[in-house]
Amino acid sequence: MRSSRTRTPRARAGLAWAATLPLVAGTLALGAPAAGAAGHDGGRHALLGTKPLWATRQADRGATSDSTAVTARVYLAGRDAKGLADYAKAVSDPQSASYGKYLSPAQVRARYGATPDQIAKVTDWLKKSGLKVTGTANRYVTVQGDTAAAERAFATDLHNYLKGGHTYHAPSTTASAPASLADAVLTVTGLDNAPKLAKHHSGELPPPEGVFRNSGPFSSYYGSKTDKTLPSAYGSKAPYAIKGYTGKQLRAAYGAKNWTGKGVTVAITDAYASPTIAQDAAKYAARNGDQHYRKGQLSQVLPDGYTHIDDCGAAGWYGEETLDVEAVHAVAPDSDIVYVGGASCMDDDLLDSLGKVVDGHLADIVSNSWGDIEANETPEVAAAYDQLFQQGAVQGIGFYFSSGDNGDEVAKTGTKQVDTPANSAWVTAVGGTSLAVGKHDAYKWETGWGTQKALLSKDGSSWAGFPGAFNGGAGGGVSKNVAQPYYQRGVVPHELSDIALKGAMRTVPDISAVADPNTGFLVGQTQTLPDGKLGYDEYRIGGTSLAAPVIAGVQALAQQARHGIAIGFANPAIYQRYGTSAYHDVTDHPLGAGRDLAVVRVDFVNGADNSKGTTTSLRSLGKDSSLRATVGYDDVTGVGTPGAGYVSSYRH
């Protein structure tokens, strides 16, 4: 990455076969400033959220050595932070007189960006504190120095703290900037170094991960193949899982009709970059009936090099990019796609990727299939993301984030919480469903994505432990940090949004699409085969990282219906359509109360071939931890999924 700042790595939030992805644990929160820290003078502007919660008195192991190296980013507030937020709201609200009156990147910089004078004063302050300025961008100044210089600059002591059996340094009090720079400095990141990150690498990425294959038997469409010899479930024989939906089926399910996304560009951000994406995408389209790619239709914007390759599991992100690209193209075959890869899965590098989209206005729609748990997001990092999302909004750019794959997160983290950045009030959080597309591509029903898994008993007579343990589901719930945005008022039920002593808070998701890997999408990718050679293969995949690019593709169709006029930050328009025929109102029991649903899966034990045999399991649908898909808005599917009238409702 461009700075060696340390920060919790982001996970690929929604990539799933059947299991869920690990998220890095760790809790960060606001710290309170202490008077006279390190003997600093008064007249300071507190940078809230810069002292992590784990930096407690009990965990304190003493002062950090003055010579310890520190790298940080000082994010710039710009000249009118409140005005930016206000205009971002007005330009996105269909009820506002300013709706759709977007600004160019140059106008955004001129009206809201940091002034040369602000940058000069911030730079002067940092240099006089003994820090070396190593880079200056539109939104931040990067600095390096020792602990003593960082303590002078930010008026806090750095101490060593024990966390998870390791020792890291962090501010002992909330960091601050001089009061004279209160209007110039948004926040600072990088003053703590937990967790410790991998070293810089040469930039050469590893080969794709080992091949993953589905065993089958399969259904070609939902319910087309059933094995009558298997045990019953919920009073009937469950069908085999599909081989994987393709573009034709998804377009039919979500009302694409004759819209193709022509004239619209969709950006995708992830970490790293698949070295075989162009040939994989072209081969997949040819094999599965998708439109071939025009010259230049798929492009990439990549960093100069890559870092934290082992930390982030770089090769695992190749499949993420492949899924995102192929899903967008399947739904919106005429849309241009620009992939903007991050140098790593760390916040600063992902912010840089998003910043490239905004600064260059590379697209009006941005699909993001990554995230982390809310407990890992500190307020200062959230502020940096929100500033970028607001700048995008005033330019007519909408950001779509997957809501996560672990339901309410209790099974994974022990704490009920939502994912981030999907929790931001300035993005569209995309939840997930289990989708049934029947014969002749007819939409049958959806449930909220939530799966319980039971294995076939050894004698084949029953489903052992039926219905089994929770096996993954769409992320959702209520944020503990973000207040309820205006567009959710009157739509989100109080029993979902209200938190004691805080009132109504941001509830996730906003909208949803297919995510269940048992009713998932067929994807094609070059992988490392069992013999060690590279080869193209196809497999069914899901997760809310499928739902996000599917919704991004649908939004491209909707923007085409508006004659190319950007939808921008879409949540006000999405909620404006709540309760209309624009949506499928998804529930966990689409066939009626008490009528549960399931599919049968057969999987290779080794994930690749039959050399070690197969396992047969029953996957019950609509069982998302404590979350439930109900009539109306719910915290699994939001307002629902795009219906037959959704795209045409945007016709301009």
Residue, then its C-alpha position, 0 to 999 in steps of 0.5 A: m500500500r502507499s503508506s504502511r499504516t496499520r489497520t484491520p484488513r477488510a474481508r471479502a464480505g459476501l463470497a460464499w460456497a456454503a461456509t462463511l468467510p472469517l472476519v478479524a476480531g477486535t473492538l475499537a471505539l471512542g476514547a476520552p481526551a485527558a487534560g495535559a497528556a504528554g504535557h501538551d498545551g490547550g486549545r486543541h481540536a479533539l479527533l474523536g474515535t482515535k483511541p481504541l476501546w482495547a487501550t484500557r488501563q488494565a491492558d496498559r504495558g507502559a509508554t511506547s519507545d520514543s524511537t518507535a516508527v509511526t505512519a499515519r494519514v491526516y484526513l482533510a475536512g475540506r472547506d465546507a463539511k456540513g455543506l457537503a453533507d447537506y447537498a449530498k442529501a438534497v441532490s439525492d432526494p426525489q422530493s428536493a428541488s436540487y434532486g439530480k443537480y449533480l456537480s462535476p469532480a472539479q466543482v466538488r473540489a472547488r466547492y468542498g475540497a481542501t484549500p491550498d491554504q488548509i493543506a499548507k497549514v496542516t503540512d506546516w503543523l505536521k513538519k514543525s512537530g517533527l513528522k515527515v510528510t511523505g505524500t499529499a492527496n486531495r483528501y489526506v496528508t501522509v506522514q512518517g516519524d517516531t513516537a515522540a514526533a507523533e505525540r507532539a503532533f497529536a497531543t497524546d501519549l502512545h502506550n503499549y497495550l496487550k490485546g489478544g496475546h499480543t502487544y500493540h501501541a495506541p493513543s492513551t487519550t483521544a488525539s487532537a489537532p491545534a484548534s486553529l486547524a479545526d476546520a481543516v482536519l477531519t481525523v487521523t488514522g494509523l496511530d495504533n498498529a493493531p493488528k501487525l501487518a505483513k511486510h511489503h512485497s515485490g508486487e508479484l501476486p500468487p497463482p489462483e487458489g485450488v480448484f473448487r467444483n460442485s459435485g451434483p446431481f443438479s437441478s437445471y432450474y429450481g425443482s427440476k430434479t428430485d431423488k425420491t429415495l432420499p428422506s423427506a423434509y418438511g413433508s415432501k422430497a426436497p429437490y437438488a440444488i441448481k447447477g448455478y443460475t446464469g444471466k438469462q435466469l437472473r434477468a428474467a427474475y429481476g425484470a430486465k426485459n429489454w433493458t441492457g444497461k447500454g450507455v452506463t458504466v459500473a465500477i467494481t472495487d476489490a483488493y488485488a486483481s485477477p491475472t486472468i479476468a479478461q479471458d475468464a470473463a470472455k470464456y464464461a460469456a461464450r459458454n453460458g449465453d451472455q453477450h460477448y464483450r465489446k473491445g474496451q467494455l471491460s477495463q481495469v485501473l490498478p495500483d503500481g504494486y500490491t502489499h499485505i499479500d499473505d495477510c489479505g489472502a490475495a489469491g482469494w480475491y481473484g474469485e471475488e473480482t471474477l464473480d463481480v465482473e461476470a454477475v454485472h455483465a450477466v445482468a447488464p450485458d451492454s454496461d461498461i465495467v471498470y474494475v478498480g483494484g486496491a493495493s491491499c485489503m486495508d482501509d487506506d488502500l480501499l479508500d484510495s480505490l474508491g477515491k479514484v472512482v470519485d475523483g475521475h468519475l469513472a462510473d455512476i454505480v459502484s459495486n463493493s463486495w467487501g466489508d467487516i464487522e461494525a465493532n472493527e470500524t472506528p469513528e475516524v475511519a467511518a468519517a473518512y469513508d462517509q466523506l468520500f461517499q458524500q462527495g460521490a453522491v453530489q456527483g451522482i455516484g451511488f455505492y452498493f455494499s454487500s451486507g455480509d454472510n454471517g446473519d446477525e454475526v452472533a455465531k461468528t463473533g458472539t455479538k449481534q451486530v451489522d457489517t461495515p461500510a454497509n452500515s453507512a447512511w450514505v451507501t446502499a446496503v444489499g442483503g440476500t435471498s434464496l431464489a427459485v427460478g422455475k421452468h421457462d425462466a419463470y420467477k417462482w419465489e424468494t426467501g431470506w437467505g439463511t441456511q441450516k445444514a443437516l447431513l444424510s445419516k450413514d444408513g441414508s434413512s434420515w437427515a441427521g440432527f435435522p434441520g441442523a446448525f446455522n450455516g450462513g445467511a444474509g447480514g442485517g440488523v441495526s447499527k449501534n453507531v449510525a443514527q437512522p437516516y431520514y429515508q428510513r423513517g416511517v418504513v423501518p419498524h421501530e422494533l427493528s431500528d430502536i436501541a435503548l437510550k439511543g433511539a432509532m438507528r440505521t437498519v441494514p439492509d436496504i434492498s436485496a437480491v439472490a445470495d444463497p450459494n445453494t441457489g447461486f450463480l454459475v461463475g467461471q474462473t481460472q484456478t489451480l487444478p489438482d495436478g498443479k496446472l492452471g485451468y478454467d473451470e466453473y462452479r456455483i457460488g453465492g454470498t451477498s457479494l453476488a447480491a451486490p453486483v446483481i443489484a448494481g447491474v439492475q441499477a444500470l438497467a434503471q439508469q438506462a431507463r432514465h435515458g442515462i441520467a444518473i440515479g446517484f445515491a439511490n436510497p431515497a429513491i429505493y425507499q420512495r418505491y417501498g410498498t409498490s409493485a416495483y418490489h418482490d416483498v420477500t418472506d421466509h415462507p412464500l408458500g404460506a405459513g408453516r411451509d418450509l423449504a429446502v434443497v439437497r446438495v451433494d459435494f466432493v469431500n475434497g472440493a475438487d473430485n470424487s477421489k475422497g467421495t462425496t457428502t449429501s446434505l439438506r440445506s433448509l432455506g429461510k433460516d437466517s440466525s435471529l433475523r427474519a424475512t417478513v411482510g414489509y421491510d425486514d432486516v434480511t431483505g430490506v424493502g425486497t428485491p427488484g420486481a417486474g416493474y422496478v426498472s421501468s419505474y425509473r423511466h424518465 
